[in-house]
Amino acid sequence: MRVPERILTVIVVAVMAGLIIVPTAQVIMRGVFTLPFIGAEELTRFLLICLVFLAYPLVIEHGENIVMGEFKAAMPRKLRAVVNFTISISAVAVTGFIAWVTAANISRNLANATPTLGIPFWIFLGATLFGFAGAALVHLIHLRKPPQADTNIAI
């Protein structure tokens, strides 16, 4: 899983760079050249949405999502295993369902596009579909090979 993870990391970094470059270019074009950068706000919003959803599977893969480590650490070992399994099954179900709903939504709105730049709706929501489908896949992998034990940062 290392190669797909690295490819996705490169894509996320490129989107993040775009998220910095587009508003900077807008400020420079308006401030220095007194020219408008038409669609910069929409493109920035699009890049932010892409960044969040494309990075979501990476967050889960690295265990950086929010957990209640102290609460789970206080549970007996067997109950903790049941809770972890229940959380994983629920995560697969929820992320898979959201991916399915997003795919259905995309298929029903293929002719729609964003107002200013005309970004097709399927591209606009494609990052959401990719993020939740990727998250469902990562959660499925974690069912077979669970991540390392929760880290507890409480003092």
N, C-alpha and C positions, 0 to 999 in steps of 0.2 A: 504494500500500500504506500510505499515511500515515494515512488515516481508520481502517481496521481496527486499525492499531497504536495510535492514540490511544485508541480505544474500549477496547481490551484493557488499555492502561495505566491508564485510569480504573478499570476493573474490578479490576485488581490492587491499586491503591491503596486501593480500598474494602474489599477482602478483608484487606489489611494493617491498615487501621484497625479492622476487626472483630476481628482477631487481638490488637490492643492493648486494645480496649474490653471484650471478653468477660472476660478474666482480671481486669481492673481492676474491673469490675462485681461479679465474684465476691468479690474481696477486700473491697470496700466493703459488699456485702450481708452478708457473714459478720462482718466486723469492726464495722461501725456498727449495722446493723439486726438482727444475729444471726439472719438468715434464710439458708437454703441456696439456692444457685443451681443447681438440679438440671439436670444435663446440661452444665454449663459446660466440664468437661474434654473431653467428647466433641465439643462444638461447637468448642472451641479446636483440637483435633486435626484436625477436619474442615477448619477454616479454614486450618490450616498445610498440609495436603495440597493444598488448592485453590490456595493461594498458590504453592507450589513448581511445580505442574504448569501453572497458568495463565501463570506468568511464563516458563516454559521457552522458548516461541517467541520472546519478546522478547529473552531472553539470546542466543539464536542469531542473531537478526536484527542485533543490535548488536555481534556478534563478541566477546562477553564470556565465551564458553565457554573452557575450558582448551585451550591449544594448546602444542605443543613448539616455540616460535618459534626458540629457539637451535639446536635440532637440525635443523629444516627450513632455517634460514638457512645452515647449514654444507653443505647439499647442493648439488650442481650444479643449475643452473636447470631443465634438462629433467627430472631426477629429482624435483625439488620439484614440478613441474607434475603429474607422474604420481602422486606421493604425495597431493597436494591433491585430484586427481580421484578417486583411490581412496577417500580419506577421505569425500568428498562422496557418492559412490555407496553406500558402506557405511553412512553416516549415514541416507540416504534409506531403504535397505533395513531397517535395524534399527529406526528410529523408526516406519516404516510397519508393520513386523511387530508391534511392541509395540501400536500402535494397533489393529491387526486382532485381536490376541489379547484386548485389553481390551474391544473391541466384542463379541466372541464370549462373553467372560465375563459381560458385562452382560446380554446376551440370554438367557443360561442361568440368571440369578439375578434375574429381574425381581420376584419375590415377596419377596425378602429385604430386610431393613432393619437399621439399626444398633440396638443393644439399648436404649439409654436414650431417645434422642430420636425414634427411628423414622424416621431419614433413609433414604429409599429407596436401595437399592444402586446403582441407575442414576445417581442424583444424586451419590452418594458417589464412584463411579468415573468419572463424567462428566468431571470435571476432568482425570483421567489420560488419558482418550480424547482430549479436546480438546488437551491439551498435546502428546501425541505425534503426533497427526494434524497439528497446527499446525507442529510441528517438522519433520515430513516435508515439508510444503508449503514451508517456508522453505528447507530444504536443496535441494529441487527448484528453487526460484527461484535459489538460489546456484549451481546447476549451469549455468543459463542466463546469469546475470549474477553472476559471483563477487564476493565482498566485496573490499574493498581488501586490499592485501598485509598479511601478518602483521606486527605490530609487535613489535620485539625490545627488551626492557627490560634486557637484560644490560649490565653496565658494561664 
